[in-house]
Amino acid sequence: MAKFKDLGDVMQISQDSYGLEEAYVSSHIVGKDRGKMLRLDYEGVGDAAAINERLVKALGEPVSQLTESSDGSYHKEFTDDASYVKIFFNRTAKEGKQNIQLKGATTSLVVYNAIKELASSLITTVKESNSVFALMTGHSGLSLRSIGNIDHTMVESNYNPKAIEGYNHITQCLESSDPCGRLILLQGPPGVGKSYMIRSLVSSIKSTFIVVGSDMISSLTGPAILPVIMGCVNDEDKKPITFILEDADIALANRKKGDVSHLSGLLNLGDGLLGELLDIRILATTNAEVMELDPAIKRPGRMCQHISLDAFSAKEAAELYASMAGKKIVTKFKAPATLAEIYRMAREDGWVPETKDVHDGQSI
């Protein structure tokens, strides 16, 4: 079985440094005429033996296998000259079946269709999930690395009615092929629920989400971002690409006070021809309580929604706390409190939130 042939030293360096998954991404970027990268992302419950047999038929024997914990969970990696697939067999579910998480990418339509058919026939309650990727830089340039899948339900009591109204508008707009704007801004001090709201959006909207740290925002302005974006495009799924920009103050500030290049890159991605053709959306956050936004950002047709979040009043905080921890426990709020502070106090007094399965991030 050929694996990453004809790429020489570049592939060897990447494989030695980062592993097979990074080597595959590198091969796609530097290889010639390799075709469009098609991403694979499935999860559910299935028969590990049957699934493994089908993967071997499609890709050959696994190139690695690793047991990850005492409960017998393990993963396998499969590669050929056009594909990389990693599958996780987690703890045993009902009737002897296991929880399955399959991730990967391929430039072969034959392999893509084979894996898709495998998932639909052998993985029960298949959910093509919204993976969240991080934009990273390494020896081979910019790349994406999966940081997990999120299953989070919006708790409306965590926000005021105006914020919920804005959230509902965002969900409708993100699901629309003709959004009222491609830029969304969540503003407010730390702890007011910006991250909670983003998790809910990621869980409920069909999109490819890419997290861009504040130190990586400048990467959005150069040509190196184009191969990364094109690698996310899948003609069958036709999902939009949503960039999540954390602490994006540098790209949002008035051009009279900030760096013009960052703002230009942001506007070109979200509102230019590239943003329209590839259906790119931008979800930006800022901790600044007061910020002078550049007028270009607020132009009609550009901004989908600008939600400002703040701490709860003492009365609102007490009511939310009581709904979580139980009214038998008396806690007096004498000053405004953030959502994070209310949750912390409830936990300290014995409240335990409902837990859901959140899959650990893995490289693909």
C-alpha positions in Angstrom: 0.0 0.0 0.0 1.5 3.3 -1.1 1.6 6.0 1.6 2.3 9.6 0.8 4.6 8.6 -2.1 6.6 11.1 -4.2 6.8 13.8 -1.6 10.3 13.1 -0.3 12.0 15.0 2.4 9.1 17.4 3.0 6.8 14.5 3.9 9.4 12.9 6.1 10.0 16.0 8.1 6.3 16.6 8.6 5.7 13.0 9.6 8.6 12.9 12.1 7.5 16.2 13.6 3.8 16.0 13.8 2.6 12.4 12.9 0.7 10.9 10.0 -2.3 13.3 10.2 0.0 16.4 9.7 1.9 14.5 7.0 -1.4 14.0 5.1 -2.3 17.6 5.3 1.1 18.6 4.2 0.9 16.2 1.2 -2.3 17.8 0.2 -0.8 21.3 0.3 2.5 20.7 -1.4 1.5 17.8 -3.6 0.6 18.4 -7.2 -2.8 17.6 -8.8 -4.1 15.8 -5.6 -7.6 17.1 -6.0 -9.9 18.7 -3.4 -9.7 17.6 0.2 -12.9 16.0 1.4 -13.3 15.8 5.2 -14.9 12.9 7.0 -16.5 13.3 10.4 -19.0 10.7 11.8 -20.0 9.5 15.3 -22.5 7.1 16.7 -22.6 3.4 17.9 -21.5 0.4 16.0 -19.8 -3.0 15.8 -16.1 -2.3 16.0 -15.1 -5.6 14.2 -17.4 -5.0 11.2 -16.3 -1.4 10.9 -12.6 -2.3 11.1 -13.2 -5.0 8.4 -14.7 -2.4 6.0 -11.9 0.1 6.6 -9.3 -2.5 5.9 -11.1 -3.3 2.6 -11.1 0.4 1.6 -7.7 1.4 2.9 -5.6 -1.6 3.8 -4.4 -2.6 7.2 -4.1 0.1 9.9 -0.7 1.7 10.2 -1.0 2.3 13.9 -3.2 1.3 16.9 -3.1 2.8 20.4 -5.0 1.8 23.5 -5.8 5.1 25.3 -7.3 4.1 28.7 -8.0 1.3 31.1 -11.5 0.8 29.8 -10.2 -0.6 26.5 -10.8 2.5 24.4 -8.4 2.6 21.4 -7.9 4.3 18.1 -6.6 3.1 14.7 -5.1 5.1 11.9 -5.4 4.2 8.2 -3.6 5.9 5.3 -3.0 5.5 1.6 -1.6 8.0 -1.0 -4.9 10.0 -1.0 -6.4 9.5 2.4 -6.0 9.7 6.2 -8.6 8.2 8.6 -8.5 7.9 12.4 -11.2 6.0 14.1 -11.9 5.9 17.9 -13.5 2.9 19.5 -14.6 4.2 22.9 -16.3 2.5 25.9 -18.8 -0.3 25.2 -22.4 0.8 24.7 -25.5 -1.4 24.7 -25.6 -4.9 23.2 -21.8 -5.1 23.0 -21.4 -2.3 20.5 -19.0 0.6 21.0 -19.2 4.3 20.7 -17.5 5.3 17.4 -15.9 8.5 16.3 -14.5 8.5 12.8 -12.5 11.5 11.4 -10.3 12.0 8.4 -9.8 13.5 5.0 -9.3 12.2 1.5 -8.8 13.5 -2.0 -10.3 10.2 -3.4 -14.0 10.4 -4.2 -14.1 6.6 -4.2 -12.7 6.4 -0.6 -15.0 9.3 0.5 -18.1 7.5 -0.8 -17.0 4.2 0.7 -16.5 5.7 4.2 -19.8 7.6 3.8 -21.6 4.3 3.0 -19.8 2.5 5.8 -21.1 5.2 8.3 -24.6 5.1 7.1 -24.8 1.3 7.2 -22.7 0.3 10.2 -22.8 3.3 12.6 -26.2 3.7 14.3 -27.5 7.2 15.0 -24.9 8.6 12.7 -24.4 12.3 13.3 -22.3 14.2 10.8 -21.0 16.5 13.5 -19.8 20.1 13.5 -16.1 19.7 14.3 -14.3 22.7 15.6 -10.9 23.3 14.2 -8.0 25.6 15.3 -6.0 27.5 12.8 -2.3 26.7 13.4 1.0 27.4 11.8 3.9 24.9 11.5 6.7 23.8 9.2 4.3 23.4 6.3 2.5 26.7 6.8 -1.0 27.2 8.0 -3.1 24.1 8.8 -6.2 23.1 10.7 -6.3 20.8 13.7 -9.5 19.4 15.2 -10.0 20.4 18.8 -13.2 18.4 19.3 -17.0 18.3 18.9 -19.3 20.3 21.1 -22.8 19.3 22.3 -24.2 22.2 24.2 -27.8 23.4 24.6 -28.7 27.1 24.9 -29.9 28.0 28.4 -32.1 31.0 27.7 -32.2 32.0 31.4 -28.5 32.7 31.2 -29.2 35.8 29.1 -31.5 38.8 29.0 -34.4 38.8 26.5 -32.6 41.2 24.1 -29.5 38.9 23.9 -31.8 35.8 23.3 -33.5 37.8 20.5 -30.1 38.5 19.0 -29.1 34.8 19.4 -32.2 33.6 17.6 -31.5 36.0 14.8 -28.0 34.7 14.4 -29.1 31.1 14.2 -31.6 32.0 11.5 -29.0 34.0 9.6 -26.2 31.4 9.8 -28.6 28.8 8.4 -29.6 31.1 5.5 -27.9 31.0 2.2 -28.6 34.7 1.9 -27.6 36.2 5.3 -28.3 39.8 6.2 -24.6 40.1 7.1 -21.6 37.9 7.4 -20.1 39.4 10.6 -21.3 38.7 14.1 -19.9 40.4 17.2 -20.2 39.3 20.8 -19.0 42.0 23.2 -18.7 42.1 26.9 -16.3 41.7 29.8 -15.0 38.2 30.8 -17.5 35.8 32.3 -20.7 37.2 30.9 -21.4 34.2 28.6 -19.8 34.8 25.3 -18.2 31.4 25.2 -21.4 29.7 26.3 -23.3 31.4 23.5 -20.7 30.3 20.9 -20.9 26.7 22.1 -24.6 26.8 21.6 -24.2 28.2 18.1 -21.6 25.5 17.2 -24.0 22.8 18.5 -27.0 24.0 16.6 -25.8 25.4 13.3 -24.5 23.2 10.4 -21.2 24.8 9.6 -17.4 24.2 9.7 -16.1 26.2 12.6 -12.5 27.4 12.7 -11.1 29.1 15.9 -8.6 31.8 15.2 -6.7 33.0 18.3 -5.8 36.7 18.6 -2.2 35.9 17.6 -3.3 34.3 14.4 -5.7 37.0 13.1 -3.0 38.5 11.0 -2.8 35.1 9.1 -6.3 35.9 7.6 -4.9 38.7 5.5 -2.4 36.7 3.4 -2.6 34.2 0.6 -1.6 31.3 2.7 -5.1 31.1 4.2 -6.7 30.2 0.8 -5.5 26.5 0.6 -6.8 26.1 4.2 -10.2 27.5 3.3 -10.4 25.5 0.1 -9.6 22.3 2.1 -12.9 22.9 4.0 -15.1 23.3 1.0 -17.2 20.2 0.3 -19.6 20.5 -2.6 -21.9 17.7 -1.2 -22.4 19.2 2.2 -22.4 22.9 1.1 -21.8 24.0 4.7 -20.7 27.5 5.4 -17.3 28.2 6.9 -17.5 30.2 10.2 -14.3 31.7 11.6 -14.4 32.3 15.4 -12.1 35.2 16.2 -11.3 35.4 19.9 -10.3 38.7 21.3 -10.6 40.3 17.9 -10.1 43.9 19.1 -7.1 44.4 16.8 -9.3 43.7 13.7 -12.4 45.7 14.9 -10.9 48.9 16.2 -11.3 52.2 14.3 -8.7 52.4 11.5 -7.7 55.7 12.8 -6.4 53.9 15.9 -5.6 50.4 14.7 -3.8 48.4 12.0 -5.6 48.9 8.7 -4.4 45.5 7.3 -6.2 43.5 10.0 -9.5 45.1 9.4 -9.1 44.9 5.6 -8.5 41.2 5.9 -11.5 40.7 8.1 -13.8 42.6 5.7 -12.4 40.8 2.6 -13.1 37.4 4.2 -16.6 38.3 5.4 -17.9 40.7 2.8 -15.7 40.3 -0.3 -16.1 38.1 -3.3 -14.2 35.3 -1.5 -16.6 35.4 1.4 -19.7 35.2 -0.8 -18.4 32.5 -3.1 -17.2 30.2 -0.3 -20.0 31.2 2.1 -17.7 32.5 4.9 -19.1 33.9 8.1 -17.2 35.6 10.9 -18.0 35.4 14.6 -15.8 37.7 16.6 -15.6 38.4 20.3 -14.1 41.2 22.3 -13.8 41.7 26.1 -13.9 45.5 25.7 -16.8 47.0 27.5 -16.6 50.1 25.4 -15.1 50.0 21.9 -15.2 52.4 19.0 -15.9 50.1 16.1 -14.7 51.1 12.6 -17.6 52.5 10.6 -16.9 50.1 7.8 -17.9 47.2 10.1 -21.3 48.7 10.9 -22.2 49.3 7.3 -25.6 47.9 6.3 -25.3 44.4 4.8 -22.1 43.7 6.7 -23.0 43.2 10.3 -25.5 40.4 11.0 -25.7 41.1 14.7 -23.9 42.9 17.5 -24.8 41.5 20.9 -23.5 43.3 24.0 -23.5 41.2 27.2 -23.1 42.4 30.7 -23.3 41.2 34.3 -26.6 40.4 36.0 -28.1 42.8 38.5 -28.1 41.6 42.1 -31.8 40.6 41.8 -31.3 38.8 38.5 -28.3 37.0 39.8 -30.2 35.7 42.9 -33.0 34.5 40.7 -30.7 32.6 38.3 -28.8 31.1 41.3 -32.0 29.9 42.9 -33.1 28.2 39.7 -29.8 26.3 39.6 -28.9 25.5 43.2 -32.3 25.3 44.7 -34.2 27.9 46.7 -33.5 26.1 50.0 -29.9 27.4 49.8 -30.0 31.1 50.6 -27.3 33.3 49.0 -27.6 37.0 49.0 -26.2 39.0 46.1 -25.3 42.5 47.1 -23.8 43.5 43.8 -24.0 42.6 40.1 -22.5 39.3 39.2 -21.4 37.7 36.0 -22.7 34.4 34.7 -19.4 32.7 35.5 -19.5 34.0 39.1 -23.1 32.7 39.5 -22.2 29.2 38.2 -19.1 29.1 40.5 -21.2 29.9 43.5 -23.8 27.4 42.6 -21.2 24.6 42.2 -19.6 25.6 45.5 -23.0 25.1 47.2 -23.5 21.6 45.7 -25.1 22.2 42.3 -24.0 19.7 39.7 -24.7 20.6 36.0 -26.0 18.0 33.6 -23.0 16.5 31.7 -22.9 15.6 28.0 -20.4 13.7 26.0 -17.8 16.1 24.6 -15.2 14.4 22.5 -11.6 15.2 23.0 -9.9 17.1 20.2 -7.7 15.1 17.9 -5.5 16.0 15.0 -6.7 15.3 11.5 
